[in-house]
Amino acid sequence: MRSMFYDCKKLTNIDLSSFNTLNVNDMRCMFNGAENLKKINLSHFDTKNVTNMRQMFWCCKNLETIDLSNFNTSKVTNMESMFSGCENLYFVNLSNFDTKNINDISQIFWDCKKLLEVNLSSFDTSNATDMNSIFNNCESLTYVDISNFKLWKATDISFLFKGCI
């Protein structure tokens, strides 16, 4: 499903409820640049075999809410820039994400200007090496829980909160 809806700038609504994603392993850039999508419900997606979610929603500028409540991320190693550029995203629930195999979560929320709060207390970052700019330019961020972040293997944590007023 890599780049499936890449740069679909005029796409405003999409029904993916009949998609069978059981055998999918790459969702990288799936909605990259679909800047007019406001809501996406992917709660029915079976993601247990996915390893790459890099830039999955990158530059979905008008995305406000997203339902990822049933995502199984236990095999995912890359979430770099997953929500980067989602300027209108104000809430996302990632409490069910299993991130024990993640090595790159850099820029995951970069430029999410309206994001108010993020609870990442369930994130296991003990294998993450690149964690730079995770919250860069999240200027509305009022609460973030990173109480379980482990920096043991991190080689880059630069600009982690740059631009957070």
C-alpha positions in Angstrom: 0.0 0.0 0.0 3.1 2.2 -0.3 2.2 5.6 -1.7 -1.3 4.4 -2.6 -3.0 7.8 -2.2 0.2 9.8 -2.6 -0.4 13.5 -3.4 -4.2 13.1 -3.9 -4.6 16.7 -3.0 -8.3 16.9 -3.9 -9.3 13.8 -1.9 -11.7 14.9 0.9 -13.4 11.6 1.9 -12.5 7.9 1.5 -14.2 4.7 2.6 -11.7 1.9 3.1 -14.0 -0.3 5.1 -13.8 -3.2 2.6 -10.0 -3.2 2.4 -8.4 -6.5 3.5 -5.0 -5.5 4.8 -4.0 -8.8 6.5 -1.0 -9.4 4.2 0.2 -5.8 3.9 3.7 -5.0 5.2 4.4 -1.5 3.9 2.1 1.5 4.5 4.8 4.0 3.9 3.5 7.3 2.4 0.0 5.8 2.0 -1.8 9.1 2.4 1.3 11.4 1.9 0.1 14.8 0.6 -3.6 14.1 0.7 -3.9 17.5 2.2 -7.7 17.9 2.1 -8.7 14.7 4.1 -10.3 15.8 7.3 -11.1 12.5 9.0 -9.9 9.0 8.4 -11.3 5.9 10.0 -8.8 3.0 9.8 -10.0 1.2 12.9 -10.8 -1.9 10.8 -7.3 -2.2 9.3 -5.4 -5.4 10.2 -1.8 -4.1 10.5 -0.2 -7.0 12.3 2.2 -7.6 9.5 3.1 -4.0 8.8 6.8 -3.0 9.4 6.9 0.4 7.8 4.5 3.4 8.5 7.0 6.1 7.6 5.3 9.3 6.4 1.9 7.5 6.3 -0.1 10.7 6.8 2.7 13.2 6.0 1.3 16.6 5.0 -2.3 15.7 5.4 -2.7 19.4 6.3 -6.4 19.4 7.0 -6.6 16.1 8.9 -8.3 16.8 12.3 -9.0 13.4 13.7 -8.0 9.9 12.9 -9.0 6.5 14.4 -6.2 4.1 14.7 -7.6 2.3 17.8 -7.1 -1.2 16.4 -3.7 -0.7 14.9 -1.3 -3.5 15.7 2.2 -2.0 15.5 4.2 -4.7 17.1 6.3 -5.3 13.9 6.7 -1.7 12.9 10.3 -0.5 12.9 9.8 2.9 11.2 7.3 5.7 12.1 9.5 8.6 11.0 7.3 11.6 10.1 4.1 9.5 10.4 2.0 12.6 11.1 4.4 15.4 10.1 2.7 18.4 8.5 -0.7 17.5 9.9 -1.2 21.1 10.8 -4.9 20.8 11.9 -4.6 17.5 13.8 -5.6 18.3 17.3 -6.0 14.8 18.8 -4.6 11.3 18.1 -4.8 8.3 20.4 -1.8 6.1 20.2 -2.2 4.4 23.6 -2.6 1.0 22.0 0.6 1.3 19.9 3.3 -1.4 20.6 6.6 0.3 19.8 9.1 -2.2 21.1 10.6 -2.7 17.7 10.7 1.0 16.6 14.1 2.3 15.7 13.0 5.6 14.0 10.3 7.8 15.4 12.0 11.1 14.4 9.7 13.9 13.4 6.6 11.8 14.1 4.6 15.0 15.0 6.7 17.6 13.4 4.7 20.7 12.4 1.4 19.5 14.0 0.7 23.0 14.9 -2.8 22.4 16.5 -1.9 19.3 18.4 -3.0 19.9 22.0 -2.0 16.8 23.9 -0.3 13.5 23.4 -0.1 10.5 25.7 2.9 8.4 24.7 3.3 6.8 28.1 2.9 3.3 26.5 5.6 3.9 24.0 8.6 1.6 24.4 11.5 3.5 22.9 14.2 1.3 24.2 15.2 0.3 20.7 14.8 3.7 19.1 17.9 5.3 17.7 16.5 8.3 15.9 14.1 10.5 18.0 15.0 13.9 16.7 12.4 16.6 16.3 9.5 14.5 17.5 7.5 17.5 18.6 9.2 20.2 16.5 6.8 23.1 15.8 3.9 21.7 17.9 3.2 25.2 19.0 -0.2 24.4 20.7 1.0 21.4 22.7 -0.1 21.8 26.3 0.5 18.3 27.6 2.7 15.4 26.6 3.4 12.2 28.6 6.7 10.7 27.6 7.3 9.2 31.1 8.3 5.8 29.7 10.7 7.1 27.0 14.0 5.2 27.1 17.0 6.9 25.5 19.4 4.0 25.9 20.0 3.5 22.2 19.1 7.0 21.0 21.8 8.6 18.9 19.8 11.7 17.9 17.3 13.5 20.2 18.0 17.0 18.8 15.2 19.5 18.6 12.9 17.2 20.5 10.6 20.1 21.6 11.9 22.9 19.3 9.2 25.5 18.6 6.9 24.3 21.4 5.8 27.6 23.0 
